[in-house]
């Protein structure tokens, strides 16, 4: 497969490559600083970067005090800008340079936007710090209220003001706003209004000397502003070479998107560098479109779009395959970082426990009835139930667990079911459904009842349906409610029988939890001693089983019925589910991100405590095959999701309850999605 196909270019998928530059400053030496800026711009161009953000006043350096007010320094600054503009003619990146510029007898601390030999505009700093070690009002005029003006610079008459957005005409969504240092320490940063006016990428040219704890403060501000303003945020602070007469510098660069850190530079590095990451413009736009508060805020402020000028330019970006400078998690419902993963597991588990405890109290149920198969889902539902009963100070013996072997139930899973129920101390019983299933099949005239090996969907669903019939009638008989076991992954795929326990119950405790997260949750329970060693041993045995519904007898080789052979790997299906329901991405982009996440990996790239084999990889044809299958199943099975029982939402990645995150007509067609997939994925 040729990687020159447009599919492999990041710009084909609504992504843009941004960089925070950390040049080596030379105090007051504008020509040397221009050289440093040009060198980093050339490196950025070679790496396919679309936007380079430099530190505040990088063309003069920041800490030169009264030198800012000297004519020689001001002339040198203008000459440095002209040199960078000329050098940019054959370079793709939009450059955000820092310079002190004189206009109308006032000196402004500015961001200068340069692209393809053109000065696009000049944005003066809105808020000037004049406290502690800062004396900016001694040198500069504030940009507050400066709008609608122009300035002559590098032989060009260009827009000047705080009301500028820079928009590429040939890269949809690439709309950039610049603010300078103190601006985003303000209660309402200029980037807030800019984002409401349509900027998807906000950047900050900063000097920001370093003191203890300030790096954390900057990161907090970047994260919160990118989250609150629904944008990507690129931050570049002054680094090596700045004057250390009274302060010091660390060269912190950061790139955030919607509150998530994409990249952060090594601080106190003595060499120049670029911090590069790919930001998802489409994802940002999608998030804004579904967030009513973002739009309401814009209306309350009188439609900021009307208060900004859009400076349009031809970007001419690199459209080749330049790889992907962005970590795409294989398991989007699960953090890569071990500490964050444990925090998420703690929250997910307790959300489920509290949800079930509240339901038990609300309906005044004395007993809880659950079918225990020895598989992952019923196992997790049962350990959640045990913890909920502990929290309610109810005896675990009031949990009534039933294992109901059928025609294909393996001794291993049945043994694990019994071992788990005994270890947890619940009331355990067994009901053999084979006689009742045989009678029902005979009443229907099914060939199996005549001794024929016909294992069709009717054969499977008779067993599944009988199990649920028993559970509901047992709940009636014993004063309890039926606990559902079906998970988010099965509901997305429709891999559940309508009206049975993995789709219907009195309370679906797992409906907000995908299969991949369930595996991590059970491992977290073991690692954090939620139960006792005996229970832990059973849980480990269950984790090591192949996922199977065990409704059809093993074949002549002894192989069990495999769920993943039928519907595809849950690792891929959970990936598809996340990006479809949470971010609304088109299928070709889901395939692009999935390919980057699941192709061959370098040794050691993924945490060793992941349950999946780190050597597992999927090529693009395989991803495309299973994505097509997923889309067909997802649309065909909406009617099952439309009739879901109550259950707690667990992940911000989304849920499928018709009363919550996902509302879709049951008769919708996947045609548009399939057409897009086959039109754009080779």
N, C-alpha and C positions, 0 to 999 in steps of 0.2 A: 504494500500500500504506500503510495507516494505521500510523504508528509508535506508536499507543496499544495495539497488540496486546501481550499479555503476553510474547511472544517477545523484545521489544525491551527489557524491564526486566532489569537486571542481577541482581536478586534471584531471577528465574525460573531462573537458571543457577548457583545456589550461590555467588554472589559477594557480598561486602559491601564497603562503602566506608568507609575509615578515614582519619583525619587526625591528624597531629602538629601541635599548635598552638604558636605562638610569640607569646605576648602581650607587650606592652611592660609591664615590671614597674615598680612604684612602691615604693620601698624602705620596707617596714613599713606601707604604706597599704592595709589590707585592703579598704575600700570601693572604692578605685580599681581594685584588682586584681580584685575581683568584677565591676566594670563591664567590664573588659577581657576577662574570661573569658566573660561573657554575650554580648558583642558577637561574639566568635569563634564561640560556640555558635550564634548566629543565622545567621552566614554559613555555617557548616557545614550547618545545617538547610536553607538555601536551595540548597545544592549536593548535597543528597541523601546526606549523610554519616551513617553508622551509629554511628561511634565517634570521639570526640575525646579525644586524650591530651595533657594539659597538662604543663608542666615541674614538677619537684619543688618543693613548697611555694609554688606559684604564687600562692596567695591571701594570702601574707604577704610573699613574696620570700624567697629562701634565705639570703642573707648578712646577716642582721640580728643574729647573735650572741646576746648575753644578752637581747635584746628578746624572744626566743622564750619566755623564762621569766617574762615580765611578765603580770600578770592582765589588764591593759587590752588587750594584744595578743591574748591568748587569747580574751577575750570578743569582740573585733572579728573574729577568725577565725571563730568560731561564727556570728556575725551574717552574715558574708560567705557562709558555706556556705548559710545559710537563704535569702539573697537569690538565690543561683544556683539552689537547689532550686525556689523559687517561679517563677523565670523559665523553668525547663525544662519546665513543665507542657505547653506547646504546641509543644515542640521534639522532634524525633525522635531526635537522637543520644544515645547513652550517653556521659556525660561522666566522665572520670577526672581528678579535681581533686587538687591537692597541698595539704595543710594539716597544721599541727601541732595535735594534739588530745590533751587531757588525759583520762586515765581511771585511776581508782584511785590517784591521787597520782603517776602517771607520765605524762610527756609523750612522745607518739609522733609520729614523722615518718610521715605516712600518705598513702595514695591513697584518695580518697573517690569511690565510684561513685554517680552520680546519673542517674536516668532518669525522664522524664515526671512530675516533681514528687515523686519518691520517692528517698530515700537507700537504695540497695540494700545497701550494706555499706561497711565501713572496713577497709583492709588496712594494718597497720603495717609499716614497713621492717624487714627481717630483720637485715641486716648494717650496722653503723654504722662508717664510716671514722674512725679516730682517729690519723692519721699525717700527716706533712708539714703541709700547710695545713689539714687537717681536724680539727675538734674536736667531732664530733657527740655523743660520749658525755658531753660537758659539759652538753648540753641534753636529749638524748633517751634513752629506754629502748629497748633492742633488741626487735624483734618475735619473735625466735626462741623457739619453744615456745608462743607466744600463739595458742591455737586454741579453738574452741568457745564463745567469749564473745559478749556483746552490749554495745551502748552506746546511750545515748539521745543523739540528735543531731537538730537541726532539728525537735524535737517528735516524733520517731519512735524506737522501739526497733528497732535494726538489728543484724545480725551484725557481729562484730568479731573479726578474727584473720587469720593468714596462710594459712588453710585455705579461702579463698573462691574460687569460680568463679561468674561471672555469665553466665547462659544465657537467651537469648531464647526464648520459647515459640512465637513465630510467625515465626522465621527460622532454619531448620534449620542447625546447625553453628556458629551465632554464639555461641560459648562463649569468654569473655574472662577472662584472668588479669592481675593487675597486680603488678609489683614496682617497687622504688624504687632508682634510681641504683646504688649500690654492690652491690646484690643480684646484678647480672649480671656483676660483676667477680669474684664468688666462684667457687671451683673447681666447686661444684655450685650453680648459681643456683636459687632457688625456682621459676622458670619451667620448669625441667627436670621436676620432679615434677608441676607443674601440667599440663604437656603430656601426661605419661603418664597423668594423671587425666582427660584429655579436653579441655583448653583448646586451641582451634585458633588463637586470636589472643592473643598475649602482648604486654604493653605495659610500657614503662619510663618512669616519671616521673623525670626526671633534672635535677640542677642542673649538675654537671660543668663546673667552670671550664676554660677552654681554655689549653693550653700547646702548644708546638711538637710536632707529631706526634700529638697526642691524638685529632684527628678521624679519623685513619687507624685508631687503636686502637679507637675506638668502632665504626667501620664494620666492622672485623674481628670484633668481638664480636657485633654484630648479625647479620652474615652467618653466623658459625659457630653461634650459638645457634639461629637460625631453621633452619639445616640439621640440626644435631644433634637438636634437639627436634621437628623436623618440624612447624613452625608458621609463622604470620605473626608478625612482630615489629615493633612500632611504638615508636619512640624519640623523645622530645622533651626537649631540653636548654634550660636557661635562656639567655635572650638579652638584648636591649637593655633597659636600665633597671635591671638588677641592680647592686648596690653593687660598685664597682671599687676599694674601699679597698686591698685587697691582691691581688686576682685579677681576671681579665677573663673575659668570656663571649662565646660565638659563636652561640648559638641554633641548633645543629645539629639538624635533624629528619631521620629516616630511616625508611623502610618497606622491610622485606625479607620475602621468602617463600621458604622452602625453599632458603635460601642465595643467592637471587637478589635483587639490588637492584631494587626497583620505583620508588622515588623518593628523592631526597635534596634537602634545601633549600639555598638560598643562605645561606651563613654570613655573619655580621657585617652582617646586614641591619638597618637602623635602623627598619623599620616592622614592625608586627604582621602575622602571616600564618598560613596553613594550608597544610601539605603534604598533598596528598590522593592516594590511590591505591586501586584496587579490588583486594582480596585474594580469592583463589580458595579458599573453604572446602572445596568438593568435591574439588579437586585435592589439598589437604592430607590430607583424610580418605582418599582413594584411595591416596596415597603411604604413609600409615601402615598401611593394610590389607595392602599387599603387602610391607612391610618387616618380616620376622620378628624382626630384632634389636630394633626398637622395642618390639614386644610382649613379647619375652623380658626386656628390661630392666625393663618394668613389673612382670612377675612376680617378678623377683629382688628388687625393692624392696617386695614384699608388697602388690601391687595398690594403688597410690596413690589410685585412685578411692574407696576406703573411708576415706581420710583427708581428703577435701575435702568441704565443704558446697557444694551448688549453689543459688545464689540465682536463682530464676526470675522473669522479668519479661516483661510484654507490651511488645514493642518498637514495634509499629505503624510499620514502616518505610515510606519512600516506595516505592511500587511502580510509579512512572511510568518512562518512558524518560528517564533522566538521562544518557545517553551512557555512555561507558566511560573511566574514568580509569586506563588501564593500557595500556602498549605491548604490542601483540601482533605479534610478528615475522611478516612475510610468509613468511619461510623459516625455520621453527623449527629446522632442522638446522644453520643458519648464523647466527653472531652478526652483529648490525648493526654493531658497533664494528669498525673496520678492523684495529686491533691484535689484538683477540681473534680475529678471523676468521683472520688470518695464523697465530696460535698454534694454532688448531684445525686449519687446513690442514696445518701442519707435523706435528702429532701424527697426524692421519688418514693422511697419506701415508706416514709412517714406520711406523705400525702395519701398513699393507698390505705395505710393503717387508719388514719384519722377519718377518711371517707367512709370506710366500712364501719368503724366504731359509731359514727354518727348515724348511719343508716340503721344499724341494729337498735340503737337507742330510740330512734324516731318511730320505728314500726313496732317497738316493744316486742321484738322477736326473742323467744327464749333459746331457740336452737338455730344452728346454721347447717345447711345441708350442702355437701359438695361431693362431686364425683372426682375420685383420685385415680388417675391412670398410670402414674409413675413417669409422666412426661413433664417437660419444662413448665408449661403454662399452669397445669393444675397444681404442680409442686409450688410454684411461686404464689398462686392464690391461697394455697393452704398455709404457707408460712406467714403470709400477711394476716390471714384470719387468726392464727394462733397468737400473734402479737397484738391484734386488736382485742381479743378476748382477755389477754393479760392486762391491757390498758383499761378495760372495762371492769376488771376484777371479777370476771366470769370464769368458771372452770372450763378448761379446754375440753373436758368430756361433753360439754354442750355443743361441740363441733361434731357433726355426724358425717364421717367420711365413708363413702361407698366405693369400693373397687368392683367393676362390673365386666369381667372378662367376656370377650366375644370369640368369634371363630379364628381370629388371628392374633389374639393377645399373647405376647411373649412372656415366658417365665421370668425373664430379667426385669421387664417393666412392672409386671405384677408383683414380683418380689420387692422391688423398690417402693412400690405404692404401700405395701403392707409394712415394710421397714420404716418408712417415713411416718405413717400414721401411729405406729407404736412408739417411735422415738419422740414424737410430739405429744403423746399422751391423750389423743382424741379418742372418741368412740368410733371403732372401725368395724365395718361389716362387709361381706362379699355377697353379691347377687350375680349368679351366672345367667346371662341374658340369652344364652344359646337356645334353650328350649322355647322361650317365648319368640325369639327371632325365627326359629325354624317353623313354628306354628304360623306366624304372620306370613312368612314367605310361601308356605303351603296354601294358606287361605287366598293368597294373591295368584296362585298358580305359577310361582317362580320356578325356573328349571332347577335351582339349587335344591329345592325340597324334594326333587325326584332323583337326587344323587349326581346331578351334572355340575361340573366345576365352572359355573357362570358367576363371575365376580364383578358384576356391573355396578352402576351408581345406586341402583335400588338395593342391591345386596349390602352396600356400604351404609346407606342412609337408614335402612331398617335398624341396624345396630345402633347407630348414633341417635336415632329418634327414640328408640326404646330406653336408652340410658337416661335421656332427658325426661321421658314420661315417668320413669320410676322416681327420679329425683323430685319432680314437682309433686307427685302423689305422696312421696315420703315426707316432704315438707308439710303438706296438708295434714298428714296423719300425726306428725310429731311436733307440730307447732313451731315450724321454722321457716326460713326463707332459703332459696336456692342461690348459691354464689356462683356467678359465671366465671369462666376461666379463659375465654377467648381474648387474644391480644390485638394490638393495633395493626401488626403486620398481617395477620390473618384477615382482619376486617378490610384492609386496603386491597388485598388480593381476592377477597370473597372466598377464601379457603375455609369455609365454615358452612355447615348445613343450616338452611333457614329453619328457625324455630327450635333448634337444639342448643345444648349448653354452651357451645363456643360462640353462639350468636344471641341466644335468648336466656334470660335468667331474671331473678328479682333484683340483682345488683351485679354489674359487670366490673369487678375491681381491676381487671387488667386491660380494659379497653383503651386506656391512654398510654400503654407501655408497649413499645415495639419489641420484637423478638430479640434483637441484638442487645437491647438494654436489659432485658430480663436476665440474660446470661451474666451480665456484669453485676446486677442486683443480687443474684444468688451468691456470686463470688464475694461480694461485699459483705453479705450476711455471715458468710463463713469467716472471712478475715477479721471482722469486727466483733466476733463472739456474740452474735445476736441469740444464738441457741446453745446447745451443748455439743460436746465432741461426737456423740453418737449420731445426732441429727446431721452434723457437718459431714460425716462420712457418707451418709445416704445422699446428701445433696451433691457431693462430688461424683458419686456414681451416676446420678441422673444427668449431670452436666456432660458426662462422657458418652452418653448414648446418642445414636443417630436419631434425628427428628423423623418420626413416623406416626401416622394415624393408626396403624395396626388394625386395619379393617379388612385387608385382603391377605390370605395366607402367603407365607414365603414361597418363592419360586423353587424350581428343581435344584437350584444351587444353594438354597437356604437364604437368599437375599431377601431382606425385609422390604415392604412397600416404603419408598422414599418420597417424602414430601418435596424436598428440594429438586429432585429429578423432574417432578411434575410442574412446579410453579417457579423454579429457579432459586438460586442461593438467597437466603434471607439477608445476607450482607448487602447484596445488590438491591433487593427489593426495598429494604429500609432506606437505602440511599435514594432510590427513585421516589419513595413516598415523601421523604423530607423535602426534597427540592420541588416536588409538585405541589404539595398542600401548603407548605410553609412559605415558599418563595414564588410560586406560580411561574416557574421557568419553562421555557419551551423545551420540547424533548431533545432537540439537537444539542442544546446547551447542557442539559442534564447528562447526556452521553459524553460530552466533552469533559465535564468536570469528573464524571465517574471514571473515564479513561485515565485521566491524570492521577486519580486517587488509587486506582486498582491495577495499573500496569506494573511491569516488573520494577521492584524497588531495590535500592541499594541496601546492603546488609546493615542491620541495626537502625534503619530509619524509623521503625515503629516500635513502641514500647514492648518489652518482652513479656509483660503480663497480659497482653491481649490473648484471649482464648483461641482465636483463629491462628492458623499457621502463618508466620510472617512471610513465608515464601509463596503464599497463594497470590495469583495474579489472574487478571482477565483481559483478553485482548478486545479490540473494538468490535469485531463481528459478534463475539459472545455477548458483550454488553448490549449491542443493538438488538440481538435476538431476544434477550430477556426483557429489555425495555419495551419492545413491541408486545410481548406476552403480558407484561405488567399492565400496559395501557388498556389492552383489550379486557383483561380481567377487572381492572379498576372501574371501568365504565359499566361493564355488564352486571356488576354486583352492587351497584349503589342501592338497590331496593333493600338489600340486607342491612346496610348501614342506616337507612331511613327508619328502621324499626328497632334501633338499639335501645336496650334498657339504660338506666342511669349508670354512670360510672365517672370517677374523677379524672379530670384533665391533669396530666403529669408533666409533659414536656412542652417547652416553648416551641418546639418543632412542629406542634400542631396536634390536633385530635380530629376524630371523624364523627363525632356526635352531630346529628342534625340540629341539635339545640345549641351548638357551640361553634366550633371552627369551620365546619364543612357542611355547606348546603348545596345540593346538586339534584337536578331532576333525575329520577330513576330511569328515564328513557332517553337520556342524552347519548349522543354518538361520539365515539373517539376519532371520527374521520379526520378532523382538522389536525389533531395531534399526530396521527399516523402519517398523514400526508407530509407534515413538517419533518417528521423523523426521516422518512425515506427520501425526501427532497434534499436534505442537507447533511446526512451522515453517510459517508462512503462505505 
